[in-house]
Amino acid sequence: MKLRTAVSAYAASLVFVLASTCVMAQTQHRSGVGSEKRHMMTKRRFSKGDHVSWNSEAGRVRGKIMRVVTSRVQFKGYTVHASEDEPQYEIKSDKTDHIAMHKASALRRLAD
């Protein structure tokens, strides 16, 4: 009986700790704690000719940046909201010659 009570008390304390951790994480997210890291990650810059990769439904795709877009444009029926602060990149796939548009945060630079 003592063991069952001890296990119940331990389980209750674990639930409390987990709930407290979730509340703290939500509070930090709402207050912007950690947003500096996310913001710095989007400050990656690429140039025309850079070899990059990105994730797609078919897996990792590789390609070359054909154009750096720094203003609002229409692309394949969609409005791309690019700016000087957050450019988007028009990329041509190495394998299929498919053209894609991505933000810097979606791209990884590859060694040539």
Sequence and secondary structure as in RCSB ss.txt:
>XXXX:A:sequence
MKLRTAVSAYAASLVFVLASTCVMAQTQHRSGVGSEKRHMMTKRRFSKGDHVSWNSEAGRVRGKIMRVVTSRVQF
KGYTVHASEDEPQYEIKSDKTDHIAMHKASALRRLAD
>XXXX:A:secstr
 HHHHHHHHHHHHHHHHHHHHHHHHHHHHHHTTTHHHHHHHTT    TT EEEEEETTEEEEEEEEEEE S EEE
TTEEE   SSS EEEEEETTT  EEEEEGGG EE   
